[in-house]
Amino acid sequence: MDFSTFHDQAWDNHVHGWHLGEWRAGAVFIEGLAALRLFQPEGASGQWLRRCFASLALSAGDDGAAGLTTLSPSDRIQVGATAAANLAEHDAARSHLVPENRTP
């Protein structure tokens, strides 16, 4: 796969995941990023990807896959707020179910 094809596919998955409310497609995109050589699991990119994946998992209603117990309190707050914003945009009836701060 060349870079242009990868970019087009990545953009489609990102748009579907966040902007169109297709949480699983967004999670697939995040998993693809984690496979790149530039990804640093213990660095800033790893933290960002874990937060993004967790917010998409919460948006999908999959609390177990969100990995909240591995996140810091401030990351859990950010993840919950992002998931609530995602749901407010795409599933307002569920948006109030995502607490601002989950205690694992």
N, C-alpha and C positions, 0 to 999 in steps of 0.2 A: 504494500500500500504506500503510495507516495504521500508527501506532506499535504498536498491540496485535498486529496481524498480524505485523509485523516482529519484535517481541519473541518471540512464540510460535514463529516459524520459527527465529529465532536460538537460542532455548533448545533446540529439538529438535536442531538441528545440533550445538550444543555437547555436549549429552548423548550424541548418537550418536558424536561424534568421540572424546571422552575416556573417558566412562564406559561406553560400550557397545563400544568398540574399533572403531568404524567411522571409520578414519583419514581417508578421503577426504571424508566428510561434514563432519568437523571442519575440514579444510582449506578447504572451500567456505565455511564459516562465517567463518574467518579472512580469506579473500579479500573477503567481503562487508563485514567491519568496515573493511578497508583502503580501501574505496570511500566511506566516510562522510566528510562534511565535517570532522568533528572530528578525524579521523585526522591526525597529524603525522608524516610519514615519518622525519624526522630527530630527532624528540622521543622521549619515554619511551613513547608509544603505539606508535611505529614499532618501537622495540627490542623491546617486549613481543610485538607481532605477529610479528616475524621469529623470535623464539625459539619461540613457540607453533607457527608453521607448520613450522619446522625439526624440532621434536620429533615432530610428526605425520608428517612426511615420513619421518623415520628409523623411526618405528613401522611405517609402511607398507612399509619396506624400500627406499625410494627415496632413497638417499644423494645422488644428483645434485641432486634438487629441494630438498634440505635447505638448500642455500646455506651450508654450513659455512665456506667460505673467506672469506665476508664477515663472519663473526662474530668477536668478540674471544675470546681463550682462555677467559675466565671464562664467556662466553655459551655456548661450545661445550661446556664441562663441564656447565652447567645443562641444555642441550638433550639431551645424552647421558643425563644422570641422569633427566630427565623421560621420555625415550623408553624407557629401561630399566624405569622404574616402570610406564609404560603396558603394556609387553609382559609384565612380571611378572604384571600383573593379567589380561591377556587372551591371552597367548601365551608362557607360561613357557619353552617350549623355545627360543624365539628371544631371550629377555631377556638371556642372557649374551653375545650377539653384539654388543650395543651397548656400545662401550668408554666408559669414564668421560671420556676425553679423546681426541678425534680430532685428529690433526695433518693439516691439509689438504695 
